[in-house]
């Protein structure tokens, strides 16, 4: 957490803003420590390169910084308080690490897989991610240097390279996924009512608000319902949930509203459907590499509809 605080201060609040906000909300002591760290940055323009549990050495380091800047005596007393706060932070949260992270420029790689397309990417650690349509991922230029954290908005299938020294983490709007060397499918679109992760091999942990609340074994999936704010774990056929990676659309007892949403992402179209057709009826079917016209014809066999395809717009009404 200390690294996140430092990056937040150094970037004037643009980096790790959500993590910092939650940490500050935890206690008044956290807010005081943050203010002290902010004062160090404002006075010295940097952070001490390394901290030690030895209070005398830590204090000598701060004294040197203060005298080198020829500050006034009252600032020296204030720096003593700051030094104590910093030592507490490092004793409780960080047992020593290279501070050269602060010198790295905050650059990120951002990739967007447009609706109607699928994108395969290879991460710096050789892990492979397949992105479904309308999916966004982001990771820092330090990926695989200090940690392996990637942000996902949408759907992706991960083949993660095992590395016990650096945790692989996928951050989604619903939960974070702690990966222990594995392959799994994640579906976490921001406008969906649910988010899910289905495990094919290995093991993953589900983390919410900084606490791991569940772990999955192969053949299990975690479903998070935004409306109910509840996580449920079920046995599933992972191959069905990840069938999109093989250019297959599989619907298993899905309502028309969800089917339409998935078709929009799959073909990169906008669908306007009559509310009368969104009656809650569930449908089960599978299609592979069919055209949009063929998919519409198939749906018409399951439920009589009238549809018009005009470029990137589809209108579905009752017959």
Steps between C-alpha positions, in 0.01 A plus 500: 500500500792734566603490135145595402506793744832624362379474141178680592691789657765520229232503225292765682220255562460363147635150577348247743234755591236238588737289714624813680147627562396170658815489714446857626140417588613219731626715787608844616850359556523410130403856407769641733767270354400603147528869593845440647615323186360784292698750708822305442437510126424873502810586705760268343350421160575132553461212740783337697656226289473227765361468852628303796340391830794681671343830613843663557614433143166608358514823698857571391388463137218748544732743685741492207219582258383789714846653552586466134198714422594753774154499644404679819508347845122458525502294182761272658262418784221436250723268301567299817126431523490413131795263538321315778186468288698371204677240714164376629369472145796295384513277807134411462458486122828463320798294618740673266481534121679686225365851468617526142136436403443871557742592225315300235282709274128424547431354157233247412410269220131518413334263256140507377339216309210656305154350484488234231868410540724280715852595597787282621774663705820369658593671828861583596516186720394282201147450637240498221161675505223466245263799502138482390323788325459834676772415755765728650818410687770713658834420665802708600843512344623336823295186437709195595765727657345551843159335464259366239178699516263550207170690485217340300167644385318244288575133436833324477646151515833481685784249470725616782867411524587378848734724703499450876699819559240735348126464551287530186191715570205586275303804613136524385212731598349221713800335665872436477629156402812367672653248259714205606617378159199401297261545208160660544229708337390838634187685393461842661331753276412823679141513371416137593305406811745222586871428474655155493826309507515133398809291581635246253831403663693594815352716773380860538387710794217754492585826677255776594594815688850370567386168650501160334151361548512180292723266303404300193598149397496385135145465371364771728381852419431802719206721405467846653158668488531880511137552604519255791867572577547125538752244377391146416720204408370224274629194317502581126611378162790739445525403134152639443577830673820540300357369171536849351875441477419228243267734307191341654207676665337280761186606686377282786158610627565868432230770465465688173641819656834329574506327160451830321775666704745221417414509130568875496851443635561199275409668170566863592142612435231693684175315555168664576247244621132540579441487880218253435762240402686536831254279685748306716483181294829303505678358196770238448690470172848505348628662182845485338640743240153581369431840347275749675227419248523130586487570874188712457340221298582251776345720766192534279463122514508506881275802537308659212645846436527757225843650446670749275878526455618838376880516515597515866143536624253217560133553584304209651122516546209262536382345170 
